[in-house]
Amino acid sequence: MNAGNILFVYNPCAGKAKIRGKLCDIIDIFAKEGYEITVYPTQREGDAVRAVMEKKKRYDLLVCSGGDGTLDEAVNGMVRCSKKIPIGYIPAGSTNDFAKSLGLPKDMCRAAEVIVSGKDYPCDIGAFNEKCFVYIAAFGLFTDVSYETSQEIKNVLGHMAYLLEGVKRISSIKSYRLKVCYKDACKDTEKEDQIMEDQIIEDSADCEEEKVIEDEFIFGMVTNSLSVGGFKRITGKYVELDDGKFEVTLIKKPSNPLEINMIIAALLNRNINTDYMYCFKTRRITFEAETEIPWTTDGEFGGSHKYVCIENMKQAVKIRVPDE
């Protein structure tokens, strides 16, 4: 019995290229369930987007394998299509933050089994100006590391490569003067937000209001993930991937070098210190700067922009997750 047609898009160079040794086993898992499979190995940036947009109408299920960037491309292709189909993800990158957030197995064959036996999870994604991102959009400190670190180094060192490369940048930290406008989310979504007096919202039926911040920042991230760069809880303590809200962290410019260590420690331990950072939830946020600022989305270069508008697309895609 034909269970349907799968478009299987994978990055043969992701991670340590382990998928090359697992490819036949993965295809066999799909075939035994009655699927007909079309395999598409990507060759260059943008291939996954094109493959999904051009071929998706003939398929019942999209499967992608690679790092966060491959998943990002697959989702961008899916969002641009009128017909939406579920996405199965086999993580094969160096860090795979979003896969961990979804509870997907590290083992590729087990991840393939989840695709044929799991359930569809409606997941939020982000609109970033004219594009989309899956779980993070960021600027500033360390954010250029992921797309400037070579694939060979990532393959050998994993997410440690990002840290080693990032340490080189400490002595040349840039700061950006920004006007940030956002819709404040209800206070019952995250208790840690309540400690910030300028961000506490009174209970009401419609508890969103426009907030404006003007400050100088060395780092900012808008996330929908339980971890970033392999670090858990760095995005917040009460994160839901389908609630229509992002977690936002903005790090202020330190007044002296000693504060840098305090800021990093506070961020990694998620000990919110209002002297150093802003942390809140929102459905929509804009960033305005006098000069262009380079951004990263899902670990890939997202362009340089003076103006960025980020909106949450609630439950915009369905991703296959374990049925537990």
Secondary structure, DSSP 8 states (H G I E B T S, - for coil): ---EEEEEEE-TTSTTSTHHHHHHHHHHHHHHTTEEEEEEE--STTHHHHHHHHHGGG-SEEEEEESHHHHHHHHHHHHTSSS---EEEEE-SSS-HHHHHHT--SSHHHHHHHHHH-EEEEEEEEEETTEEESSEEEEETTTTHHHHS-HHHHHHHTTHHHHHHHHTTGGG---EEEEEEEEE--GGG-GGGGG-GGG-----SS---EEEEEEEEEEEEEE-SSEETTEETTT-SS--TTSS-EEEEEEE--SSTHHHHHHHHHHHHT---TTTEEEEEEEEEEEEEEEEEEEEETTEEEEEEEEEEEEEEEEEEEEEE---
